[in-house]
Amino acid sequence: MTSPAPSPSNIILVIIDDNTGSLEMLSTALAREGLTIFTASDPEEGLEIIFREHPQIVLTDLVMPGLTGLEVLERVVDFDPAIDVVLMTAHYTSESAVEAIRKGASDYLNKPIPIATLRERISRLIEDAQRRQRASALENEMLANARFEDMVGRSPAMIEMFSRIRRVAPHYRNVLVTGETGTGKELAAKALHNLSPVSSGRFVVLNCSAVVETLFESELFGHVRGSFTGATQDKMGLFEYADRGTIFLDEIGDMPLGTQAKLLRTLQNQEVLRVGSLTARRVDVHVIAATHRDLRTAIAEKNFREDLYYRLSMVEVHVPALADRQEDLPLLIRFFVERFAAQFRKEIRGLTQRAHIVLARHHWPGNVRELENVLGHACMMAQGNTADVQDLPEYLRFPGRDTSAPPTLTVVPPNDSETFEQHEKHLISEALSRANGNQSQAARALRIGRDALRYKMRKHGLL
C-alpha cells in the first residue's frame, strides 16, 4: 500500500486484481501525492477495504475467481453510487461493455493498458473527486452563513427578502406575505414574529382554506354559550388566544366576504366580539396574512375587500419561487439531506452528481415544499451513504415517460483498434439515431437510465 501524508483533498483509490504482479505495477504507476492506494488480490477483501475506507475510485479486474468485476461493481454501487468504478479486462466484449455501462461503470479499459492512458483516465477521475470535495466544503461553509431563522438562501432574491424582514419586524402591526404555494410563506411569517417585539408571545396559525365557512367567525373571534346549535360553552377565539402575540392567517384569499368585514373591524379597533356576545374584548395582536393568489384580481372580481387589502398590505413581503432562486438549490439540498439523515438516523452524506443534475433540470412547480418531499423520499430510499437517481421519485426519474416500444439495437462488436470510449460513443450515437433523437427511447434501447445516458452524452460531446 502506498500511503502519502493525508490532506484535506486526499483521494483514496482501491485496486482489485487477482494478479499480484499487476497490482504492484498498477499501484507503482499510479502513485502520486494526495492519493492513497489500497490493493487487494481477493475481491471479497477488496470490498471489505471499500466498505471500511470509503474510497472515491475503485479500479477492478473483470475476470477473477470468486467475484467478477461486474459483481464488485454492483456491490460498490449499492454501497455508494458516487464512487467511480473502472473495470479492466483482457477479455473485452461489446456485451460486457454495454453491461458495464448499464450497471454504472465510469470507464472500461482493455488490457494491456498503456501506462499513459491509465494515468490520464485515473487523473481525470481524481480531479473530478477533488472538485466534488471542494464543492462540498464550500457548500458546508456557505450553508452555515446562509441560514436566516429557519430559511436558507444566498441568492439576491432571498437576501433582499431577509433584509426586508429585518427592517419590517420591529415595527409592523399588519403584514401581507405573498408567494407561490410551497415557497415557505409560513417560515417568513415565523421570522417576522421571532424578530418582533411580541416574539415572546404565541404564534397562532389559521389556514383559511381549511375552515368551514359557517365556523369562521367562531374560530377567529370565539362564541358564547347558546349562540348557535352546538355552542354548549363559551369559547375563546384565536385572536384572544394570540393576545400579545401574532396570528398568521394563511391563504387569506379564501376567507368569506362576511368574515373579511369583521376582520377589518378587528384590525381597526383592536377588539373582538364573540359570536352571540354584546361586549367587545380588547386584544393586542400582530397580524400576518399570506396568500398565493393575486388579491388585486380578487378585488376586481368582488371576491376580496379592497379596504381589507390596504389594511393588510401596508407592508408586503414576497417569498420568491424556487425557479427564481436556482442558485440556492445546492444549499437547500444539503440542508434537507442533513435534516432527513438525522431524522431517519442514516449516515447519508449527500447526492450523487447524477442526482444533482436531475434535480437541477427540474422546474419545481411545487417550490421548496416539493424539493423537501423529493429529498425526504430519496433519503428514505437510499441504501448506502449517498442517494442516487434511482432513489428519487419516479416522476423525476422518467419525466414525460414515453411508453411506446423502444427501438431495437443490434450490438456490433468493436473493431480491433476501437477503444472502449470510442465503442461506447458509437453505441450511444447509434441508439440516438434509431430513436430519432428521443433520449428516453435511446436509453431503454441501451438498457440504461435516461440520466445515465445524458451523462454519457456529455462525456462524449453528444449533448
Buried (B, 14 or more C-beta within 10 A) or exposed (E): EBEBEEEEEBBBBBBBBBEEEBBEBBBEBBBBEBBBBBBBBBBEBBBEBBEEEBBBBBBBBBEBEEBBBBBBBBBBBEBBBBBBBBBBBEEBEBEBBBBBBBBBBBBBBBEEBEEEEBBEBBEEBBEBBBEBBEBBEEBEEBBEEBEBBEBBBBBEBBBEBBEBBEEBBEEBBBBBBBBBBBBBBBBBBBBBBBBBEBBEBBBBBBEBEEBEEEEBBBBBBBBBEEBEEEBEEBBBBBBBBBBEBBBBBBBBBBBBEEBBEBBBBBBEEEBBBBBBBEEBBEBEBBBBBBBBBEBEEBBEEEBBBEEBBEBBBEBEBBBBBBEBBEEBBBBBBBBBBBBBBEEEEBEBBBBBBBBBBBBEEBEBEBBBBBBBBBBBBBBBEBBBBBBBBBBBEEEBBBEEEEEEEBBEBEBEEBEEEBBBBEBBBBBBBBBBEBBEEBBBBBBBBBBBBBBBBBBBBEBBEEE
